[in-house]
Amino acid sequence: MAELTLNRWGNSQGIRLSHKLLSQLGWEKAESFIAEITPDRKLVLSVAPNQDDGSLSFLFKDYEDDGIREPLVDFGESVGAEEW
């Protein structure tokens, strides 16, 4: 168990977590979290699911296909130094 102190941090307040505690949790810099308050006034932090890993799967995770498609447009042959 680690005792933490709520301190002023700019115009806000924050709790600093030690490197040892972060290592034990496996948390890394720039990770996103979900904060929940339980009925008995406990703060529970959990790593946010579905973090952006830069993949197409993540970008389209909430996509629902509506079946509507715009027709493809043929712009003809390349003119100049374009490469397609």
C-alpha positions in Angstrom: 0.0 0.0 0.0 1.2 3.5 -0.8 0.1 6.7 0.8 -0.4 9.5 -1.7 -0.9 13.3 -1.2 -3.1 15.6 -3.2 -1.0 18.6 -4.2 -1.5 21.8 -6.2 -0.4 21.5 -9.8 -0.8 24.8 -11.7 -4.5 25.8 -11.4 -5.5 22.2 -10.7 -4.7 19.6 -8.1 -3.0 16.2 -8.7 -1.6 13.1 -7.2 1.8 11.9 -8.2 2.5 8.2 -8.6 5.9 6.9 -8.0 7.9 5.0 -10.6 7.8 1.9 -8.5 4.0 2.0 -8.3 3.6 2.6 -12.0 6.0 -0.3 -12.8 3.9 -2.6 -10.6 0.8 -1.6 -12.4 2.4 -1.8 -15.8 1.2 1.8 -16.6 3.1 3.9 -19.1 3.4 7.6 -20.0 0.5 9.0 -22.0 -1.8 6.2 -21.2 -5.5 7.1 -20.9 -7.6 6.1 -17.9 -11.2 5.9 -16.8 -12.0 7.2 -13.3 -14.9 5.9 -11.3 -16.2 6.8 -7.9 -17.7 4.0 -5.9 -20.7 4.5 -3.6 -18.3 4.4 -0.6 -16.3 7.3 -2.1 -13.4 5.3 -3.4 -11.6 6.4 -6.6 -11.0 3.5 -9.0 -8.6 4.1 -12.0 -8.7 1.7 -14.9 -6.7 1.7 -18.2 -9.1 2.9 -20.9 -9.9 0.3 -23.5 -9.5 0.7 -27.2 -6.5 3.0 -27.1 -5.5 4.5 -30.5 -2.8 2.2 -31.9 -2.8 4.0 -35.2 -4.3 1.0 -37.0 -7.1 1.0 -39.6 -9.0 -1.4 -37.3 -9.0 1.3 -34.5 -10.0 4.1 -36.9 -13.0 2.1 -38.2 -13.9 0.3 -34.9 -17.3 2.1 -34.7 -18.0 2.2 -38.4 -21.3 0.7 -39.5 -21.7 0.1 -43.2 -24.8 1.8 -44.6 -24.4 0.2 -48.0 -24.5 3.6 -49.8 -21.6 4.1 -52.2 -20.8 7.0 -54.5 -19.9 5.9 -58.0 -16.3 5.8 -59.0 -15.2 8.6 -61.3 -12.6 8.0 -64.0 -10.6 11.1 -64.6 -8.8 9.7 -67.6 -5.1 9.2 -68.3 -2.4 11.0 -66.3 -1.3 14.3 -67.6 2.2 15.5 -66.7 4.4 13.7 -64.1 1.6 12.2 -61.9 2.0 8.6 -60.8 -1.0 6.5 -59.9 
